Amino acid sequence: MTHHFTPDELVGLLEAAGFGEISVTSESEISSRRRDEAAYFLYATCRASR
């Protein structure tokens, strides 16, 4: 089962895990399995704050 996170959900999960300086970007990309359907992928960078 796949879960699709929103950027806010991802930030919340990273914060709860002890990360800070969180940046999330969303990029539209073509899936290798569904070339006619673009999907949005989230990329996050952060620093451990613990």
C-alpha positions, 0 to 999 in steps of 0.5 A, spaced: 500 500 500 502 506 498 501 513 502 501 519 498 503 525 503 502 532 503 508 537 504 505 539 510 504 532 513 511 530 511 514 536 514 510 534 521 513 527 520 520 530 520 519 535 525 516 529 530 522 525 528 527 530 531 529 534 524 529 541 523 531 546 518 526 542 513 525 544 506 520 540 502 519 541 494 514 538 489 516 536 482 512 534 477 515 527 474 513 522 469 512 515 472 516 510 468 510 505 469 504 510 467 508 515 462 501 519 460 500 520 467 505 525 471 505 525 478 508 530 483 514 527 488 516 530 494 523 531 496 525 533 503 532 536 506 533 537 513 538 537 519 538 532 525 536 537 531 537 532 537 
